[in-house]
Amino acid sequence: MATSPCSILGLMSQSRIQLQIDTSKEVRNRAKAVAYSQGMSLTELVLKALATVGDKELKRLIEKDLQERSGRGRPQQPKSS
């Protein structure tokens, strides 16, 4: 059964996913250094760069995502009792 775009968008607001890129270790390390020198995480740097490609909807989604982020570093796993 095919999933409609609307149901996919609904799922995006419910959970976080990872986006991976293939690059050299040198590029990753330099990008991390640039991000940290500007007081942000590598994820924030990449998302902010994506927001500048000229797509209004992508920019809006990224701005919303950055506001909802829990903070720098790896996401915290809920503690089970």
C-alpha positions as semicolon CSV with decimal commas, in nm:
position;residue;x (nm);y (nm);z (nm)
1;M;0,000;0,000;0,000
2;A;0,139;0,342;-0,097
3;T;0,176;0,614;0,165
4;S;0,034;0,954;0,077
5;P;0,253;1,265;0,118
6;C;0,012;1,397;0,381
7;S;0,057;1,093;0,602
8;I;0,434;1,114;0,562
9;L;0,429;1,479;0,669
10;G;0,218;1,386;0,969
11;L;0,479;1,132;1,074
12;M;0,758;1,388;1,050
13;S;0,609;1,589;1,334
14;Q;0,586;1,280;1,554
15;S;0,945;1,153;1,540
16;R;1,299;1,250;1,456
17;I;1,501;1,091;1,178
18;Q;1,865;1,108;1,081
19;L;1,993;1,257;0,758
20;Q;2,334;1,131;0,651
21;I;2,575;1,270;0,396
22;D;2,879;1,106;0,242
23;T;3,189;1,322;0,278
24;S;3,553;1,303;0,376
25;K;3,665;1,311;0,737
26;E;3,846;1,639;0,663
27;V;3,526;1,808;0,541
28;R;3,333;1,683;0,843
29;N;3,601;1,796;1,087
30;R;3,629;2,141;0,926
31;A;3,249;2,181;0,918
32;K;3,233;2,090;1,289
33;A;3,505;2,345;1,368
34;V;3,320;2,616;1,174
35;A;2,990;2,529;1,345
36;Y;3,138;2,530;1,694
37;S;3,326;2,856;1,627
38;Q;2,984;3,009;1,554
39;G;2,830;2,860;1,869
40;M;2,616;2,597;1,697
41;S;2,615;2,224;1,636
42;L;2,702;2,067;1,303
43;T;2,335;1,978;1,259
44;E;2,233;2,341;1,310
45;L;2,497;2,457;1,059
46;V;2,376;2,210;0,795
47;L;2,008;2,293;0,852
48;K;2,075;2,667;0,833
49;A;2,269;2,615;0,510
50;L;1,978;2,414;0,367
51;A;1,743;2,698;0,461
52;T;1,932;2,930;0,224
53;V;1,871;2,737;-0,101
54;G;1,572;2,953;-0,191
55;D;1,278;2,724;-0,112
56;K;1,032;2,907;0,116
57;E;0,864;2,590;0,245
58;L;1,198;2,425;0,329
59;K;1,311;2,742;0,506
60;R;0,989;2,754;0,709
61;L;1,016;2,387;0,806
62;I;1,381;2,425;0,909
63;E;1,309;2,736;1,117
64;K;1,031;2,548;1,296
65;D;1,255;2,245;1,345
66;L;1,536;2,454;1,492
67;Q;1,295;2,617;1,738
68;E;1,167;2,277;1,852
69;R;1,511;2,117;1,891
70;S;1,598;2,017;2,244
71;G;1,948;2,163;2,226
72;R;2,302;2,082;2,121
73;G;2,449;1,734;2,118
74;R;2,290;1,396;2,084
75;P;1,920;1,369;2,161
76;Q;1,853;1,243;2,514
77;Q;1,678;0,910;2,547
78;P;1,384;0,906;2,789
79;K;1,475;0,727;3,111
80;S;1,274;0,416;3,175
81;S;1,164;0,339;3,529
